[in-house]
Amino acid sequence: MLAHRGGYWALLQNATRALWNSLHTALLRAYTPVVSEEDNGLLTMDEIRSMSVKPLHVAADCLLDMMAQMEQELQAQTAKVRVPDMEEGVGGRGE
């Protein structure tokens, strides 16, 4: 959340990737076939879902906000570049 508010986009992407990798590892561990019946994995699928839905939702929301903000900034920069061309005249030479 702090990376999103501060505009640290690379940090936000890396934190989201780390979250996803951790959840993926937990999922693999929960469903890894085991030899003994006593050890049936660390977590059940329902436990993984209950723990992961909110963090993944927040991470996805922040990433989508990041992409929307970057698109707005790009459009603003593009508009700034186009304004001087229009002020110079139709031919772009200021005639």
Residue pairs with C-beta under 8 A, 6 or more apart in sequence:
1 58
1 62
2 8
3 9
3 11
3 12
3 15
3 62
4 12
4 62
4 65
4 66
9 66
9 70
12 62
12 63
12 66
13 63
15 59
16 59
16 60
16 62
16 63
19 55
19 56
19 59
20 56
20 59
23 48
23 52
23 56
26 42
26 43
26 48
26 52
27 45
27 48
29 41
29 42
29 43
30 41
30 42
30 43
30 44
30 45
30 47
30 48
31 41
31 45
32 41
34 40
34 41
43 51
85 92
88 94
89 95
